[in-house]
């Protein structure tokens, strides 16, 4: 059985919440759980534990997935907030520990949306805190009403990993888009694998100091593909590649 450690989303104490109002919740989004689970794959939510207990748990994992959610705090990548997007510094600190463990112990990593942005910050890159105000030529990459039904085209860098993995893809090269932040300055030793051809926003990269694709992130949400009313690229391809390293 392959054990996949999944970083938690956090929900903090809220006196207006009837259930667990004064408590902090660690959770896994349902579509993500369904996307990651297979008969021979066990996704395991990693709670916010003390370091000694956390390391004991991390030692059991064969690979790590960093899921989407709240923004990164600008301070995490050396910037000052430009507006209302303050991010989640507590989650940043927690996930940076997980990612550092994975990198230092040569574990496979798959970052999705926020997880992709976290990876960029870990390797010294920066983000557009708000695409709309900082990248005026960009497409709309997030719509609260349309949510995972908002899509755009994707373009793979020729002769790189994703270009090879999707060489037999039939039909439109389309992905969903549910983010208002994006990679601005690319982190050290990261290689771009895909972009949005309409505005140049980076959509995928991998870390070049590991075997090709072993430490990889994407800006879109492959776990949401099952909900899509539009045909998207095959969501299983990148996950299969990740699992091949976990084995």
C-alpha positions in Angstrom: 0.0 0.0 0.0 1.4 3.4 -1.0 1.0 6.0 1.7 0.5 9.6 0.5 0.8 12.3 3.1 -1.6 15.2 2.3 -1.1 18.6 3.8 -4.1 19.9 5.8 -6.3 22.8 5.0 -7.0 24.8 8.2 -10.2 26.4 9.5 -9.7 28.5 12.5 -11.9 29.2 15.6 -15.1 31.1 14.7 -17.6 32.0 17.3 -20.3 32.1 14.6 -19.7 28.4 13.7 -22.2 26.2 15.5 -20.0 23.0 15.4 -16.5 23.1 16.8 -16.7 26.9 17.0 -13.8 27.5 19.3 -11.6 24.8 17.6 -9.1 24.7 14.8 -10.0 22.2 12.1 -7.6 20.3 9.8 -9.4 19.0 6.8 -9.1 17.4 3.3 -11.4 18.7 0.5 -13.6 15.8 -0.7 -12.8 16.0 -4.4 -9.1 15.8 -3.5 -9.7 12.7 -1.3 -11.5 11.0 -4.2 -8.9 11.9 -6.7 -6.0 10.6 -4.6 -7.6 7.3 -3.4 -7.0 4.1 -5.2 -7.1 0.5 -4.1 -3.4 0.5 -3.6 -3.0 4.1 -2.5 -3.9 5.4 1.0 -4.1 9.3 1.3 -3.3 10.3 4.9 -4.2 13.8 6.2 -1.2 15.2 8.1 -2.4 17.2 11.1 -0.6 20.1 12.7 1.4 18.1 15.3 4.4 19.0 17.5 7.6 18.5 15.6 8.7 15.2 17.2 5.3 13.6 16.6 5.1 15.2 13.1 8.4 13.7 12.1 7.4 10.3 13.3 4.3 10.5 11.0 6.2 11.9 8.0 8.7 9.0 8.1 5.9 6.7 7.2 5.0 8.5 4.0 6.0 7.5 0.5 5.2 10.8 -1.1 3.5 14.2 -0.4 0.6 16.1 -1.9 0.1 19.8 -1.1 -3.5 20.8 -1.8 -5.2 24.1 -2.6 -6.9 26.6 -0.3 -6.1 30.0 1.2 -3.4 32.3 -0.2 0.2 32.3 1.0 1.0 35.3 3.2 3.1 37.7 1.2 5.7 37.8 4.1 6.4 34.1 3.3 8.0 35.1 0.0 9.5 38.4 1.3 6.8 40.9 0.3 4.4 43.3 2.1 0.7 42.8 1.5 -0.6 45.2 -1.2 -4.3 44.9 -0.2 -6.7 42.6 1.6 -4.9 39.4 0.6 -3.1 38.7 3.9 -2.9 34.9 3.4 -2.4 32.2 6.0 1.0 32.5 7.7 0.3 29.7 10.1 -0.5 27.2 7.3 2.5 28.5 5.4 4.9 27.7 8.3 3.3 24.2 8.8 3.5 23.3 5.1 7.0 24.7 4.7 8.1 22.2 7.3 6.4 19.4 5.4 7.9 20.4 2.1 11.4 20.8 3.6 11.1 17.3 5.1 10.1 16.0 1.6 13.0 17.7 -0.2 15.6 16.9 2.4 14.5 13.2 2.4 14.2 12.8 -1.4 10.5 12.2 -1.3 8.1 12.7 -4.3 6.1 15.9 -4.2 2.9 16.9 -6.1 1.8 20.5 -5.5 -1.7 21.7 -6.6 -2.7 25.4 -6.9 -1.7 26.7 -3.5 0.7 23.8 -3.2 2.3 24.9 -6.5 2.6 28.4 -5.2 4.1 27.2 -1.9 6.7 25.2 -3.8 7.7 28.4 -5.7 8.1 30.3 -2.5 10.1 27.5 -0.9 12.6 27.7 -3.7 12.9 31.5 -3.4 10.3 32.7 -5.9 7.6 35.2 -5.5 3.9 35.6 -6.4 1.5 38.0 -8.0 -0.6 38.8 -4.9 -3.5 39.6 -7.1 -3.3 38.8 -10.8 -6.0 41.3 -11.8 -4.2 44.4 -10.3 -0.6 43.3 -10.9 -0.9 41.6 -14.3 -3.3 43.8 -16.4 -2.9 41.7 -19.5 -3.9 38.4 -17.8 -7.0 36.4 -18.4 -9.6 36.0 -15.6 -8.2 33.1 -13.7 -10.8 33.0 -10.9 -14.6 33.4 -10.8 -16.4 32.7 -7.5 -19.6 31.8 -9.2 -18.2 29.7 -12.0 -15.5 28.3 -9.7 -14.2 25.0 -11.2 -16.2 25.5 -14.4 -13.9 28.4 -15.5 -11.3 27.1 -18.0 -8.5 28.2 -20.3 -6.1 26.7 -22.8 -2.7 25.4 -21.7 0.5 25.0 -23.7 3.3 22.6 -22.7 6.9 23.5 -23.2 8.1 21.5 -26.2 10.1 18.3 -25.5 9.8 18.7 -21.8 8.1 16.2 -19.4 4.4 17.2 -19.7 4.7 17.5 -23.5 5.9 13.9 -23.5 3.3 12.7 -20.9 0.4 14.2 -22.8 1.6 13.4 -26.4 -1.4 11.2 -27.0 -3.9 13.6 -25.5 -6.9 14.0 -27.9 -8.9 17.2 -28.3 -8.7 20.6 -26.6 -5.7 21.3 -24.3 -7.8 22.8 -21.5 -7.5 23.1 -17.7 -9.7 24.6 -15.0 -8.6 27.8 -13.3 -9.4 28.7 -9.7 -6.7 31.1 -8.5 -6.2 34.9 -8.2 -2.5 34.6 -7.4 0.2 33.2 -9.6 4.0 32.8 -10.0 5.8 36.1 -10.6 9.5 35.3 -10.1 10.3 31.7 -10.6 12.1 29.9 -7.8 15.7 28.6 -8.0 16.2 25.4 -10.0 12.6 25.2 -11.1 11.9 24.6 -14.8 8.7 25.7 -16.4 6.7 22.8 -18.0 3.5 24.6 -19.1 2.0 28.1 -19.5 -1.3 29.7 -20.3 -0.7 30.8 -23.9 -3.0 33.8 -23.7 -1.1 35.7 -20.9 2.1 33.7 -20.1 1.0 32.8 -16.6 3.1 29.8 -15.5 0.9 26.7 -15.1 3.4 23.9 -14.2 7.0 23.4 -13.2 9.3 20.8 -11.7 12.5 20.9 -9.6 15.5 20.1 -11.6 17.6 18.8 -8.7 15.4 15.7 -8.5 14.6 13.2 -11.3 12.4 14.7 -13.9 8.9 15.2 -12.5 9.5 13.7 -9.1 9.0 17.2 -7.5 6.3 18.8 -9.6 3.5 21.4 -9.2 0.6 22.5 -11.3 -1.5 25.7 -11.0 -4.8 24.1 -12.0 -6.9 21.6 -10.0 -6.8 18.1 -11.5 -9.0 16.8 -8.6 -11.9 19.0 -9.9 -11.8 17.5 -13.4 -14.6 15.0 -12.6 -17.0 17.9 -12.1 -16.2 19.7 -15.3 -18.8 20.3 -18.0 -16.0 20.9 -20.5 -13.5 18.2 -21.6 -10.2 18.9 -19.8 -6.8 17.2 -20.1 -6.6 13.8 -18.5 -6.3 14.4 -14.7 -4.8 10.9 -14.1 -1.6 11.4 -16.2 0.3 13.6 -13.8 -0.9 11.7 -10.7 0.3 8.4 -12.3 3.7 10.0 -12.9 3.8 11.0 -9.2 2.8 7.6 -8.0 5.5 5.9 -10.1 8.0 7.7 -7.9 6.2 6.8 -4.7 6.5 3.2 -5.5 
